[in-house]
Amino acid sequence: MIIKKFQGKTETEAVNKVKEEMGNEAVVMNIKKIRPSGIFRFFKGITYEVTAALEENSQEEEPVVREREPVVKKVRTAPVQKAEILPEEKKEEEQETLKDRLDALQLMLEKRLGDEEEQKQEQDLKEQQRQEAEKRLPVLRILYQIMLDNEVNEVYANQIIDEIEKMEMKNPELEQVLSTVYQKMILKFGPTRVIELEDHPRKPKVVFFFGPTGVGKTTTIAKIASKFKVEQGRKVALLTSDTYRIAAVEQLRTYANILEAPLTIIYSAEDLNKAFERFSDADVILIDTAGHSHKNEQQKQELIELLKCANDYGDVENYLVLSATTKFKDLKSIVDAYRELSGFKVIFTKLDETSAYGNLLNIKLYAGVDIAYTTNGQNVPDDMQMFDTQQVVKQLLGGR
């Protein structure tokens, strides 16, 4: 038996394809609708699938006519007796053959019935999923547009919506869909990890801050230093290798005087080693580096030399400082330039200067880096906080 499936835009078109290829002897076994899937399925039409069968030997074979053989005289010899098949043996053989055919037919029917039942269950499940998807589709479409409005990259917005579409929901209404998308985005950001200091460290923790010019590195360092010094009573030392801008040094010196924290300017790896010895009793050493273009290879190599020296010293953490107002295309180039400095975390500044937080999610998913802190103003130390995942996700989904 030959079984085939044909598809058409209408049921008639699919059946005509059956007749064209298999003839009028074909038997239509099943007809089902196939609905398109995906968030844009409402732009596509329904197709029909027809399953048809045809017996392979549908026509009787014509009898073969044998020509009469010429009579040839033979020398008479002793007759040879042939074994004759008794009627009872022939009957038993025919019954055995018939039994084998019936067994094969039974197996075929059982398999076909099993396949039909499996297909029915599959169709019922797909129909249930389709109905659930149709209920949540308007909500997903709105959330998708909100994410785009908040400058979430289209690739990542589609990824989130596709994952939600594949999930089973007991209640595909507005609250359930919104809650599921919210939880999915929280998981994508992952946990927040910030600078943690031991109670009685053997050596001070060394923290480097680097990134492009104008993103607010120096002010960010002052905010972190203030939290450790004022709020936790820790011993803080400040270093700067930003010898390109006198204003940056003076700005950090002003903060150091206010906090009564020592400040040292370093020009080389040797100066850095001397500073480590000088501040060996500190709890944390915060190091400001020169802001430069990620395309400036010379300054990047100078930074790498300082980092190598610090890694030989002990407990080191690295933070890439980025502005939330920078275009995603430029943020990708910056992150790519620092990839060889593996293990760094990100601080996003200037959240108060933008209403679209999509770049925070974009960089997280693009580079797989952890976001530690965010800043939203110039006030030291008030306008800085640990990265608040829930607040950012609410913003990305249209909240306030």
C-alpha positions as CSV (number, residue, x, y, z in Angstrom):
1,M,0.0,0.0,0.0
2,I,1.3,3.5,-0.9
3,I,0.4,6.3,1.5
4,K,1.2,10.0,0.7
5,K,0.4,13.5,1.9
6,F,-0.5,16.5,-0.2
7,Q,-0.9,20.1,0.7
8,G,-2.9,22.9,-0.9
9,K,-4.3,26.3,0.0
10,T,-7.8,24.8,-0.2
11,E,-9.2,21.4,0.5
12,T,-10.2,21.0,-3.2
13,E,-6.7,21.9,-4.4
14,A,-5.1,19.3,-2.1
15,V,-7.6,16.6,-3.2
16,N,-7.0,17.4,-6.9
17,K,-3.3,16.9,-6.3
18,V,-4.1,13.4,-5.0
19,K,-6.0,12.5,-8.1
20,E,-3.3,13.9,-10.4
21,E,-0.6,11.8,-8.9
22,M,-2.3,8.7,-7.6
23,G,-5.4,8.5,-9.8
24,N,-9.0,8.0,-9.0
25,E,-8.4,4.7,-7.3
26,A,-6.7,6.5,-4.4
27,V,-8.6,6.6,-1.1
28,V,-8.6,9.8,1.0
29,M,-7.8,8.8,4.6
30,N,-7.6,12.1,6.5
31,I,-8.0,15.9,5.9
32,K,-6.6,18.4,8.4
33,K,-6.1,22.2,8.6
34,I,-2.5,23.4,9.2
35,R,-2.3,26.8,10.9
36,P,0.9,28.9,10.7
37,S,2.9,29.5,14.0
38,G,5.0,32.3,15.3
39,I,4.3,35.8,16.4
40,F,3.6,37.0,12.8
41,R,1.3,34.0,11.9
42,F,-1.7,36.3,11.4
43,F,0.0,37.4,8.1
44,K,-0.1,33.8,6.7
45,G,-3.1,31.7,5.6
46,I,-4.3,28.3,6.5
47,T,-3.2,25.3,4.4
48,Y,-4.9,21.9,4.1
49,E,-3.1,18.5,4.2
50,V,-4.7,15.4,2.7
51,T,-3.4,11.9,3.5
52,A,-4.3,9.4,0.7
53,A,-3.6,5.7,0.1
54,L,-3.4,3.4,-2.9
55,E,-3.1,-0.4,-3.2
56,E,0.1,-1.2,-5.0
57,N,-1.6,-4.2,-7.0
58,S,-4.9,-2.5,-7.7
59,Q,-5.3,-4.3,-11.1
60,E,-5.5,-8.0,-11.7
61,E,-2.6,-9.5,-13.6
62,E,-3.5,-10.8,-17.1
63,P,-3.0,-14.6,-17.5
64,V,0.1,-15.6,-19.4
65,V,-0.6,-17.7,-22.5
66,R,2.0,-20.4,-23.2
67,E,2.7,-21.7,-26.6
68,R,2.1,-25.4,-27.2
69,E,5.4,-27.3,-27.1
70,P,6.1,-29.6,-30.1
71,V,5.7,-33.3,-29.6
72,V,9.0,-35.1,-29.6
73,K,9.2,-38.8,-29.7
74,K,11.2,-40.2,-26.9
75,V,12.7,-43.6,-26.3
76,R,10.5,-45.5,-24.0
77,T,12.1,-45.9,-20.6
78,A,10.9,-47.0,-17.2
79,P,8.2,-44.6,-15.9
80,V,9.4,-42.1,-13.2
81,Q,6.8,-41.6,-10.5
82,K,6.2,-38.0,-9.4
83,A,5.3,-37.1,-5.8
84,E,1.7,-36.0,-5.7
85,I,0.4,-33.3,-3.3
86,L,-2.5,-34.6,-1.5
87,P,-5.6,-32.4,-1.4
88,E,-5.4,-32.1,2.4
89,E,-1.8,-30.9,2.4
90,K,-2.6,-28.4,-0.3
91,K,-5.5,-27.1,1.7
92,E,-3.4,-26.8,4.8
93,E,-0.7,-24.8,2.9
94,E,-3.4,-22.4,1.5
95,Q,-4.8,-21.9,5.0
96,E,-1.3,-21.1,6.4
97,T,-0.7,-18.6,3.6
98,L,-4.1,-17.0,4.3
99,K,-3.3,-16.8,8.0
100,D,0.0,-15.1,7.3
101,R,-1.8,-12.5,5.1
102,L,-4.5,-11.9,7.7
103,D,-1.8,-11.4,10.4
104,A,0.0,-8.9,8.2
105,L,-3.2,-7.1,7.5
106,Q,-4.1,-7.0,11.2
107,L,-0.7,-5.5,12.0
108,M,-1.1,-2.9,9.3
109,L,-4.5,-1.9,10.6
110,E,-3.3,-1.7,14.2
111,K,-0.4,0.5,13.2
112,R,-2.7,2.7,11.1
113,L,-5.2,3.0,14.0
114,G,-2.3,3.8,16.4
115,D,-1.0,6.4,14.0
116,E,-4.4,8.0,13.7
117,E,-4.8,8.1,17.5
118,E,-1.4,9.7,17.8
119,Q,-2.2,12.2,15.1
120,K,-5.4,13.0,16.9
121,Q,-3.7,13.6,20.2
122,E,-1.1,15.7,18.5
123,Q,-3.8,17.7,16.7
124,D,-5.7,18.2,20.0
125,L,-2.5,19.5,21.7
126,K,-1.7,21.8,18.8
127,E,-5.3,23.1,18.9
128,Q,-5.0,23.8,22.6
129,Q,-1.7,25.6,22.1
130,R,-3.1,27.6,19.3
131,Q,-6.1,28.7,21.4
132,E,-3.8,29.7,24.2
133,A,-1.4,31.5,21.8
134,E,-4.3,33.4,20.3
135,K,-5.4,34.6,23.7
136,R,-1.9,35.9,24.7
137,L,-0.9,37.1,21.2
138,P,-2.3,40.7,21.6
139,V,-0.5,41.1,25.0
140,L,2.8,39.8,23.5
141,R,2.5,42.1,20.5
142,I,2.1,45.1,22.8
143,L,5.0,44.1,25.1
144,Y,7.2,43.5,22.0
145,Q,6.5,47.1,20.8
146,I,7.2,48.5,24.3
147,M,10.6,46.8,24.4
148,L,11.4,48.2,20.9
149,D,10.3,51.7,22.1
150,N,12.8,51.3,25.1
151,E,15.5,50.5,22.5
152,V,15.8,46.8,23.3
153,N,17.5,45.3,20.2
154,E,15.0,43.6,17.9
155,V,17.0,40.4,18.0
156,Y,16.7,40.1,21.8
157,A,13.1,41.2,21.8
158,N,12.1,38.5,19.3
159,Q,14.1,36.0,21.3
160,I,12.2,36.8,24.5
161,I,8.8,36.7,22.8
162,D,9.6,33.4,21.0
163,E,10.5,31.8,24.3
164,I,7.3,32.9,25.9
165,E,5.3,31.6,23.0
166,K,6.7,28.1,23.4
167,M,5.8,28.0,27.2
168,E,2.7,26.4,28.5
169,M,0.4,28.6,30.6
170,K,-2.5,27.6,32.7
171,N,-4.0,31.0,32.4
172,P,-2.9,32.9,29.2
173,E,-4.6,36.1,30.3
174,L,-2.9,39.5,30.7
175,E,-1.6,39.2,34.2
176,Q,-0.1,35.7,33.6
177,V,1.6,36.7,30.4
178,L,3.0,39.9,31.8
179,S,4.3,38.1,34.9
180,T,5.9,35.4,32.7
181,V,7.7,38.0,30.5
182,Y,8.8,39.9,33.6
183,Q,10.3,36.8,35.2
184,K,12.0,35.8,32.0
185,M,13.8,39.1,31.7
186,I,14.8,39.1,35.4
187,L,16.5,35.7,34.8
188,K,18.3,37.0,31.7
189,F,19.9,39.8,33.7
190,G,21.0,37.4,36.3
191,P,22.2,38.3,39.8
192,T,23.8,41.6,40.8
193,R,27.5,41.3,42.0
194,V,29.2,44.3,43.5
195,I,32.5,45.0,45.4
196,E,32.5,43.0,48.6
197,L,35.2,43.6,51.3
198,E,36.3,41.1,53.9
199,D,36.1,42.0,57.5
200,H,39.9,41.6,58.1
201,P,41.6,41.3,54.7
202,R,45.3,40.2,54.6
203,K,45.7,42.6,51.6
204,P,43.6,45.4,50.3
205,K,41.2,44.7,47.5
206,V,42.4,46.4,44.3
207,V,39.7,47.8,42.0
208,F,40.4,49.2,38.5
209,F,37.9,51.5,36.6
210,F,38.4,52.0,32.8
211,G,36.3,53.0,29.8
212,P,35.8,55.8,27.3
213,T,36.2,59.5,28.0
214,G,33.3,61.5,29.4
215,V,31.3,58.6,30.9
216,G,31.9,59.7,34.5
217,K,34.6,57.4,35.8
218,T,36.1,59.8,38.3
219,T,32.7,60.8,39.8
220,T,31.7,57.1,40.0
221,I,35.0,56.3,41.9
222,A,34.3,59.2,44.3
223,K,30.8,57.8,45.0
224,I,32.1,54.3,45.7
225,A,34.9,55.6,47.9
226,S,32.4,57.7,49.8
227,K,30.1,54.6,50.5
228,F,33.1,52.6,51.8
229,K,34.6,55.4,53.8
230,V,31.5,57.2,55.3
231,E,28.9,54.4,55.4
232,Q,31.1,51.4,56.3
233,G,34.1,53.1,58.0
234,R,36.6,51.4,55.7
235,K,40.2,52.5,54.9
236,V,40.2,53.7,51.3
237,A,43.2,54.7,49.1
238,L,42.8,56.4,45.7
239,L,45.2,56.1,42.8
240,T,45.1,57.6,39.3
241,S,47.0,56.9,36.2
242,D,45.1,59.6,34.2
243,T,48.1,61.9,33.6
244,Y,46.6,63.1,30.3
245,R,44.0,65.4,31.9
246,I,45.1,67.7,34.7
247,A,41.4,68.4,35.5
248,A,40.7,64.8,36.2
249,V,43.5,64.6,38.7
250,E,42.4,67.7,40.5
251,Q,38.8,66.5,40.6
252,L,39.8,63.3,42.2
253,R,42.1,65.2,44.6
254,T,39.2,67.3,45.7
255,Y,37.1,64.2,46.5
256,A,40.1,62.7,48.3
257,N,40.5,65.8,50.5
258,I,36.8,65.7,51.4
259,L,37.0,62.0,52.3
260,E,40.4,62.4,54.0
261,A,41.7,59.6,51.9
262,P,45.2,59.4,50.5
263,L,45.7,60.0,46.7
264,T,48.7,59.0,44.6
265,I,49.5,59.6,40.9
266,I,51.1,56.6,39.1
267,Y,53.0,56.8,35.9
268,S,54.2,53.2,35.5
269,A,53.9,49.7,36.8
270,E,56.8,50.4,39.2
271,D,54.9,53.3,40.7
272,L,51.9,51.0,41.2
273,N,54.0,48.5,43.1
274,K,55.3,51.2,45.4
275,A,51.7,52.4,46.0
276,F,50.6,48.9,46.9
277,E,53.4,48.8,49.6
278,R,52.5,52.2,50.9
279,F,48.8,51.4,51.3
280,S,49.1,47.8,52.4
281,D,47.0,48.5,55.5
282,A,44.0,49.8,53.4
283,D,40.8,47.8,53.0
284,V,40.4,48.8,49.3
285,I,42.5,50.6,46.7
286,L,40.4,52.3,43.9
287,I,42.3,53.1,40.7
288,D,41.2,55.7,38.2
289,T,42.6,55.2,34.6
290,A,42.8,57.5,31.7
291,G,39.7,57.7,29.6
292,H,40.5,57.0,26.0
293,S,39.0,55.8,22.7
294,H,38.6,52.1,22.5
295,K,40.5,52.4,19.2
296,N,43.6,53.8,20.9
297,E,45.8,50.8,21.0
298,Q,48.7,52.4,22.8
299,Q,46.7,53.6,25.8
300,K,44.9,50.2,26.0
301,Q,48.4,48.4,26.2
302,E,49.4,50.8,29.0
303,L,46.2,49.8,30.9
304,I,46.9,46.1,30.3
305,E,50.5,46.5,31.8
306,L,49.0,48.0,34.9
307,L,46.4,45.2,35.2
308,K,49.1,42.5,34.9
309,C,51.1,44.2,37.6
310,A,48.0,44.3,39.9
311,N,47.1,40.7,39.2
312,D,50.5,39.6,40.5
313,Y,49.7,41.6,43.7
314,G,46.5,39.8,44.7
315,D,42.7,40.3,44.8
316,V,41.7,42.4,41.8
317,E,38.4,43.4,40.3
318,N,37.9,45.3,37.0
319,Y,35.0,47.5,36.1
320,L,34.2,48.9,32.6
321,V,32.3,52.2,32.9
322,L,29.7,52.9,30.2
323,S,27.2,55.6,29.5
324,A,23.5,54.5,29.1
325,T,23.2,57.2,26.4
326,T,25.7,55.6,24.0
327,K,24.4,53.9,20.9
328,F,24.2,50.1,21.1
329,K,26.5,49.8,18.0
330,D,29.2,51.9,19.7
331,L,28.7,50.0,23.0
332,K,29.4,46.7,21.2
333,S,32.7,48.1,19.7
334,I,33.8,49.3,23.2
335,V,33.0,45.9,24.8
336,D,34.8,44.0,22.0
337,A,37.9,46.2,22.5
338,Y,38.1,45.1,26.2
339,R,37.2,41.4,25.8
340,E,40.9,40.4,26.4
341,L,40.5,41.8,29.9
342,S,38.3,38.9,30.9
343,G,36.2,38.9,34.0
344,F,35.2,42.6,34.1
345,K,31.9,43.8,35.3
346,V,30.0,46.9,34.0
347,I,28.8,50.1,35.5
348,F,26.2,52.1,33.6
349,T,26.2,55.9,34.2
350,K,23.8,58.7,33.2
351,L,20.5,56.8,33.5
352,D,19.0,60.2,34.3
353,E,19.9,61.4,30.8
354,T,17.9,58.8,29.0
355,S,14.3,57.4,29.2
356,A,15.3,54.2,27.3
357,Y,17.1,51.5,29.3
358,G,17.3,48.9,26.5
359,N,21.1,49.1,26.2
360,L,21.5,47.6,29.6
361,L,19.7,44.4,28.5
362,N,21.4,44.5,25.1
363,I,24.9,44.6,26.5
364,K,24.1,41.9,29.1
365,L,22.9,39.5,26.4
366,Y,25.5,40.5,23.8
367,A,28.6,40.2,26.1
368,G,27.3,38.1,28.9
369,V,28.8,40.5,31.5
370,D,27.4,41.3,34.9
371,I,26.0,44.8,35.6
372,A,27.1,45.9,39.1
373,Y,26.2,49.6,39.6
374,T,24.2,52.3,37.9
375,T,24.4,56.1,38.4
376,N,21.7,58.7,37.8
377,G,23.2,62.1,38.6
378,Q,26.3,64.0,39.9
379,N,25.5,64.0,43.6
380,V,28.1,62.1,45.7
381,P,27.3,59.5,46.9
382,D,23.5,59.7,46.6
383,D,23.1,59.3,42.9
384,M,24.5,55.8,42.7
385,Q,23.1,52.4,43.6
386,M,23.6,48.7,43.1
387,F,22.0,47.6,39.8
388,D,18.3,47.1,40.5
389,T,17.2,44.4,38.1
390,Q,13.5,44.7,39.0
391,Q,13.3,48.4,38.5
392,V,15.1,48.3,35.1
393,V,12.8,45.4,33.9
394,K,9.7,47.3,35.0
395,Q,11.0,50.3,33.0
396,L,11.7,48.1,29.9
397,L,8.1,46.8,30.1
398,G,6.5,50.3,30.2
399,G,6.4,50.8,34.0
400,R,7.7,53.9,35.9
